[in-house]
């Protein structure tokens, strides 16, 4: 399946030398023992079976916000092991406005599905829309855990190659583990995305153009005042 190319206005970086990554999470996905799909259907089993040398628990990265390296990136479904595999939906959202979403895979995309190309300027995260079950309402789950109900980690994120990340979602609310309403196996939707990196500067840290102009006027006035005082002295 292919989706239309789209873009959002890019935000200029005005802070000199601002290279620190942001969108980090202090927590990581908590895996349960086994999976409702079978003891040999855990995310670790999936990684091992595909020859991916990844420790599902220890190799998680804290990255939650991303940006495209070039004009496009590609996404590919590796596995879907959810009962709702034909209903769940996967896409990206704007970090500055989570309601600005673009769907990449619909419920019919299926297991090991097509690559999807998309264009996006600015910082974004990934989401899974889950159809839920008898114990869980339908819901959006995000790479930023602060946006999830109860602040739960609904996705395990792995840096699986140069400019490549793999996102492994749990499609039921992870906070229900103690109540037995989820299995926290994080293999319900596993997507590999190439051509992205961790976002470098949060858009909310960039002042509005009028603010920038005002700062420039203040700075100009300050330096003019210093030069005048120096000449008077």
C-alpha angles and dihedrals in degrees: 000000000000128000129206118267114252139174142193127211109278119233118233117234110232102168108094112233094005099155104136113122119237137188093075124155124214092213138057138209114286112221123210123218109273128336137266086239091064139292091270093051101073120126089252090055089050092051092046093047091052092049092246108150095217131133101217093210105034101037097060117127124215094226114129105160126056144178134204118260093212137001093296142025131194132228129194131184110235098180143351115193098163126119085230094050090129093050107038118098132208130201149126132273135197112258091218091051119020091192089067098086136163119198115223102175127026126201093273094058090094136188119334089000137178125300114255125211121207138167122220133164117201135023120323142168133205128251140192120209107209125202088210125207139243090300099035129055121224109275148163115248120196139198086239103075092202088071094054125089108275090002091277123169104242097172137048110213125204132185096223100171146343106318088350132116133179120213119202113190133198106214097201124066106280091211089071094070094103090049093050094242094120136030098211093218095141095211097102091104120006116181130179115211122193129192098039138106136189108286111256107205128024113238091223090065093062113093121232115264091252089053091050090051091049092050089050092052092048092049091047091050091048095053092043089053091050092050091049092051091047092052091047091051 
